[in-house]
């Protein structure tokens, strides 16, 4: 899976923040919802333009990033 199949970045859309492809819904909105304990069903109800395939692909891609990044690199990014 390629992350670019699910999200896009453009200076004309949401100030170049990553959005779900074909929408203006920023990717960080998904993570804010999850952090707040909002379930995916509620997320999809609030943002019907985002597909389950997009969210699943994004989450799987994010999981792979953490699998393949060296722990030192992750600590450097979040420090």
PyMOL commands that set and color helices and strands:
alter all, ss='L'
color gray80, all
select helices_A, chain A and resi 3-5+14-16+27-35+40-46+52-68+71-78
alter helices_A, ss='H'
color red, helices_A
select strands_A, chain A and resi 7-8+19-20
alter strands_A, ss='S'
color yellow, strands_A
deselect
rebuild
show_as cartoon
